Amino acid sequence: MLLAMCAPWLFPEASWAGGVVTDDKIDLTGHWVGIASLLLFVGAYALVMAEEVTHLRKSKPVILAAGVIWIFIAVAYKEAGSPAVAEVAIRHNILEFAELCLFLLVAMTYINALEERRVFEALRSWLVRSGFSYTRLFWLTGVLAFFISPVADNLTTALLMCAVVLAVGRSEPVFVSLSCISTVVAANAGGAFSPFGDITTLMVWQKGIVEFWTFFLLFIPSVVNWLVPAAIMSFYVPKGKPAASREVITMKPGAKRMILLFLLTIVTAVSFHNFLHLPPMAGMMTGLGYLMVFGYHLKKSSHKNAHASTRSEDDACPEDPFDIFRSISRAEWDTLMFFYGVILCVGGLGVIGYLGNVSQILYEGWGHTPANVMVGLLSAVVDNIPVMFAVLSMEPGMSLGQWLLVTLTAGVGGSLLSIGSAAGVALMGQARGVYTFGSHLKWTPVIALGYAASIWVHFLINSETFGVFGARMP
């Protein structure tokens, strides 16, 4: 039914017998290759959305679909006598993935290394034993989620804050539910104003459309996006104070220096991009070298101190020394492979001609603002990564203000539903039975109010950017 409704958009004046040649590319939207590829992608993404039910890792169907789609494309271009066109196109998409993958691999490695050094556990322990009231914890976890997610990913941030909420408020399910909702909205909003905070912002930055410091124009709209629903929900947070815990967790040796190295790595990546005009990924990989050398120092130090250290009677075995490759192996490989499948699937649909058709309908028919607002709403149902990659592949000639708008909406639109972001899906599992799809849906109108308010604030305070074109736009 959905494909039938979209057919006039996706297959305009198409020939069902064969493709239409334009320059060196072929319009395959009405060819069997195009139809089969679109159906294959829709089926693969349906399995991705059903991951919680089928327990089939999301990377598996999209990787298979990507391979088959490019087989179809290669066959079509070979029959047309232009096999090199398909080869150049897929190499371009693989390069897009490689830069994103290596960048994220370094970021994930640092987060895993900080977890191994008990940085996040120490923060959780401090919050649990703080003795704050439920209202103060509600605000504190939201603020921390907002400011941690621009550096760490929103999934790690949300899981950390949810662990705090569950530790102090298990006897108050209303507090847990409201705090989880606030955490999801805050983590997504915090990631929207930083190139490191979300995959969508990272893709826009690496594409060279928006400069690094320009993203911070979205800071106030992002604050509004979280603050509006949080302020309303705070009136419903239970009164009182949870019992304080005496648990004390200390960070392992080298944790503070590792945090500084992570910040230095970010500075290096930004410097590579801004001053050397090299891909940010190269700067991140240099930063991985910092961590590798420091990891070697930690490992040698732990061996030297092994005989001098004393252990309590409760210790079952000596503490394992730091191993950088263990941190690398714990990266979210399913997520990274999912990105590969999505980028090649969407890139293939772009080569076939569908993205050009959709761009013409949305950005030329509807206009930039309605289209970009719709991107955010779509992100509440479909993962924002393929949506944003599709927009970037369309390359609509938008002003800088509009590129910032679509970055904002794609980043925060997933907060409208609990299934709209990785943070929401993860917290439904962590706070099972308390934070649910229904409990989140109850507050969707309030979250939508924050969504609308953030867009209005962006137009209000960043009005001058709507007369400026993005860095790579004509």
Solvent accessible surface area in square Angstrom, and as a share of the most:
residue,aa,sasa,rsa
1,M,185,0.83
2,L,121,0.60
3,L,50,0.25
4,A,70,0.54
5,M,130,0.58
6,C,32,0.19
7,A,30,0.23
8,P,94,0.59
9,W,101,0.35
10,L,17,0.09
11,F,28,0.12
12,P,57,0.36
13,E,179,0.80
14,A,22,0.17
15,S,48,0.31
16,W,167,0.59
17,A,99,0.77
18,G,24,0.23
19,G,31,0.29
20,V,68,0.39
21,V,99,0.57
22,T,77,0.45
23,D,142,0.73
24,D,88,0.45
25,K,114,0.48
26,I,14,0.07
27,D,44,0.23
28,L,2,0.01
29,T,0,0.00
30,G,3,0.03
31,H,18,0.08
32,W,127,0.44
33,V,0,0.00
34,G,0,0.00
35,I,40,0.20
36,A,31,0.24
37,S,0,0.00
38,L,17,0.08
39,L,93,0.46
40,L,61,0.30
41,F,31,0.13
42,V,64,0.37
43,G,36,0.35
44,A,7,0.05
45,Y,14,0.06
46,A,56,0.43
47,L,76,0.38
48,V,15,0.09
49,M,99,0.44
50,A,32,0.25
51,E,44,0.20
52,E,114,0.51
53,V,124,0.71
54,T,66,0.39
55,H,153,0.68
56,L,61,0.30
57,R,135,0.49
58,K,45,0.19
59,S,10,0.06
60,K,114,0.48
61,P,12,0.07
62,V,0,0.00
63,I,60,0.30
64,L,125,0.62
65,A,2,0.02
66,A,0,0.00
67,G,39,0.37
68,V,42,0.24
69,I,0,0.00
70,W,15,0.05
71,I,103,0.53
72,F,45,0.19
73,I,0,0.00
74,A,46,0.36
75,V,58,0.33
76,A,6,0.05
77,Y,0,0.00
78,K,149,0.63
79,E,129,0.58
80,A,55,0.42
81,G,60,0.57
82,S,38,0.25
83,P,77,0.49
84,A,60,0.47
85,V,29,0.17
86,A,6,0.04
87,E,87,0.39
88,V,102,0.59
89,A,19,0.15
90,I,44,0.22
91,R,154,0.56
92,H,101,0.45
93,N,8,0.04
94,I,74,0.38
95,L,106,0.53
96,E,44,0.20
97,F,23,0.09
98,A,36,0.28
99,E,34,0.15
100,L,4,0.02
101,C,15,0.09
102,L,59,0.29
103,F,3,0.01
104,L,16,0.08
105,L,21,0.10
106,V,0,0.00
107,A,21,0.16
108,M,34,0.15
109,T,0,0.00
110,Y,0,0.00
111,I,10,0.05
112,N,15,0.08
113,A,0,0.00
114,L,9,0.05
115,E,63,0.28
116,E,37,0.17
117,R,11,0.04
118,R,82,0.30
119,V,20,0.11
120,F,25,0.10
121,E,69,0.31
122,A,19,0.14
123,L,48,0.24
124,R,32,0.12
125,S,0,0.00
126,W,119,0.42
127,L,1,0.00
128,V,11,0.06
129,R,81,0.30
130,S,35,0.23
131,G,20,0.20
132,F,36,0.15
133,S,38,0.25
134,Y,14,0.05
135,T,46,0.26
136,R,144,0.52
137,L,2,0.01
138,F,0,0.00
139,W,70,0.25
140,L,45,0.22
141,T,1,0.00
142,G,0,0.00
143,V,57,0.33
144,L,39,0.19
145,A,0,0.00
146,F,3,0.01
147,F,111,0.46
148,I,36,0.18
149,S,0,0.00
150,P,13,0.08
151,V,58,0.33
152,A,5,0.04
153,D,57,0.30
154,N,20,0.10
155,L,45,0.22
156,T,22,0.13
157,T,1,0.00
158,A,0,0.00
159,L,64,0.32
160,L,14,0.07
161,M,0,0.00
162,C,1,0.00
163,A,29,0.23
164,V,0,0.00
165,V,1,0.00
166,L,17,0.08
167,A,49,0.38
168,V,14,0.08
169,G,0,0.00
170,R,177,0.65
171,S,94,0.61
172,E,53,0.24
173,P,74,0.47
174,V,80,0.46
175,F,0,0.00
176,V,2,0.01
177,S,15,0.10
178,L,6,0.03
179,S,0,0.00
180,C,1,0.00
181,I,0,0.00
182,S,1,0.00
183,T,1,0.00
184,V,0,0.00
185,V,0,0.00
186,A,0,0.00
187,A,0,0.00
188,N,4,0.02
189,A,0,0.00
190,G,0,0.00
191,G,1,0.01
192,A,0,0.00
193,F,10,0.04
194,S,6,0.04
195,P,0,0.00
196,F,28,0.12
197,G,2,0.02
198,D,20,0.10
199,I,32,0.16
200,T,0,0.00
201,T,0,0.00
202,L,3,0.02
203,M,14,0.06
204,V,0,0.00
205,W,0,0.00
206,Q,32,0.14
207,K,28,0.12
208,G,13,0.13
209,I,1,0.01
210,V,1,0.00
211,E,82,0.37
212,F,13,0.05
213,W,170,0.60
214,T,29,0.17
215,F,0,0.00
216,F,74,0.31
217,L,66,0.33
218,L,0,0.00
219,F,71,0.30
220,I,91,0.46
221,P,0,0.00
222,S,0,0.00
223,V,37,0.21
224,V,28,0.16
225,N,2,0.01
226,W,14,0.05
227,L,76,0.38
228,V,39,0.22
229,P,0,0.00
230,A,0,0.00
231,A,39,0.30
232,I,59,0.30
233,M,1,0.00
234,S,17,0.11
235,F,165,0.69
236,Y,132,0.50
237,V,5,0.03
238,P,26,0.17
239,K,162,0.69
240,G,45,0.43
241,K,133,0.56
242,P,14,0.09
243,A,99,0.77
244,A,62,0.48
245,S,38,0.24
246,R,230,0.84
247,E,73,0.33
248,V,96,0.55
249,I,35,0.18
250,T,89,0.52
251,M,63,0.28
252,K,27,0.11
253,P,95,0.60
254,G,9,0.08
255,A,2,0.02
256,K,140,0.59
257,R,114,0.41
258,M,0,0.00
259,I,58,0.30
260,L,115,0.57
261,L,32,0.16
262,F,9,0.04
263,L,84,0.42
264,L,84,0.42
265,T,0,0.00
266,I,23,0.12
267,V,90,0.51
268,T,15,0.09
269,A,0,0.00
270,V,13,0.08
271,S,32,0.21
272,F,39,0.16
273,H,31,0.14
274,N,41,0.21
275,F,151,0.63
276,L,101,0.50
277,H,154,0.69
278,L,81,0.40
279,P,51,0.32
280,P,3,0.02
281,M,34,0.15
282,A,30,0.23
283,G,0,0.00
284,M,0,0.00
285,M,70,0.31
286,T,55,0.32
287,G,0,0.00
288,L,10,0.05
289,G,27,0.26
290,Y,63,0.24
291,L,0,0.00
292,M,67,0.30
293,V,107,0.62
294,F,24,0.10
295,G,4,0.03
296,Y,142,0.54
297,H,87,0.39
298,L,12,0.06
299,K,78,0.33
300,K,94,0.40
301,S,31,0.20
302,S,43,0.28
303,H,103,0.46
304,K,159,0.67
305,N,88,0.45
306,A,57,0.44
307,H,179,0.80
308,A,84,0.65
309,S,69,0.44
310,T,132,0.77
311,R,133,0.48
312,S,70,0.45
313,E,180,0.81
314,D,135,0.70
315,D,68,0.35
316,A,104,0.81
317,C,89,0.54
318,P,87,0.55
319,E,102,0.46
320,D,81,0.42
321,P,42,0.26
322,F,4,0.02
323,D,44,0.23
324,I,17,0.09
325,F,131,0.55
326,R,109,0.40
327,S,4,0.02
328,I,27,0.14
329,S,71,0.46
330,R,117,0.43
331,A,8,0.06
332,E,87,0.39
333,W,104,0.36
334,D,21,0.11
335,T,28,0.16
336,L,0,0.00
337,M,65,0.29
338,F,2,0.01
339,F,2,0.01
340,Y,59,0.23
341,G,0,0.00
342,V,0,0.00
343,I,2,0.01
344,L,4,0.02
345,C,0,0.00
346,V,6,0.03
347,G,7,0.06
348,G,0,0.00
349,L,11,0.05
350,G,28,0.27
351,V,20,0.12
352,I,0,0.00
353,G,21,0.20
354,Y,5,0.02
355,L,18,0.09
356,G,47,0.45
357,N,21,0.11
358,V,33,0.19
359,S,13,0.09
360,Q,106,0.47
361,I,47,0.24
362,L,26,0.13
363,Y,9,0.03
364,E,134,0.60
365,G,58,0.56
366,W,105,0.37
367,G,24,0.23
368,H,59,0.26
369,T,45,0.26
370,P,68,0.43
371,A,0,0.00
372,N,0,0.00
373,V,38,0.22
374,M,77,0.34
375,V,7,0.04
376,G,0,0.00
377,L,75,0.37
378,L,82,0.41
379,S,0,0.00
380,A,4,0.03
381,V,69,0.40
382,V,36,0.21
383,D,50,0.26
384,N,23,0.12
385,I,12,0.06
386,P,8,0.05
387,V,14,0.08
388,M,0,0.00
389,F,11,0.04
390,A,15,0.12
391,V,4,0.02
392,L,6,0.03
393,S,46,0.30
394,M,31,0.14
395,E,88,0.39
396,P,10,0.06
397,G,41,0.40
398,M,0,0.00
399,S,14,0.09
400,L,26,0.13
401,G,0,0.00
402,Q,15,0.07
403,W,0,0.00
404,L,0,0.00
405,L,0,0.00
406,V,0,0.00
407,T,0,0.00
408,L,0,0.00
409,T,0,0.00
410,A,0,0.00
411,G,3,0.03
412,V,2,0.01
413,G,0,0.00
414,G,3,0.03
415,S,0,0.00
416,L,13,0.07
417,L,31,0.16
418,S,1,0.00
419,I,77,0.39
420,G,7,0.07
421,S,18,0.11
422,A,55,0.43
423,A,0,0.00
424,G,0,0.00
425,V,47,0.27
426,A,27,0.21
427,L,0,0.00
428,M,36,0.16
429,G,35,0.34
430,Q,65,0.29
431,A,3,0.02
432,R,189,0.69
433,G,66,0.63
434,V,50,0.29
435,Y,1,0.00
436,T,49,0.28
437,F,82,0.34
438,G,42,0.41
439,S,26,0.17
440,H,0,0.00
441,L,82,0.41
442,K,150,0.64
443,W,30,0.11
444,T,25,0.15
445,P,95,0.60
446,V,26,0.15
447,I,2,0.01
448,A,39,0.30
449,L,96,0.48
450,G,0,0.00
451,Y,11,0.04
452,A,58,0.45
453,A,25,0.19
454,S,0,0.00
455,I,19,0.10
456,W,158,0.55
457,V,16,0.09
458,H,0,0.00
459,F,70,0.29
460,L,106,0.53
461,I,68,0.34
462,N,3,0.02
463,S,66,0.43
464,E,112,0.50
465,T,8,0.04
466,F,49,0.20
467,G,67,0.65
468,V,78,0.45
469,F,108,0.45
470,G,3,0.03
471,A,62,0.48
472,R,141,0.51
473,M,25,0.11
474,P,135,0.85
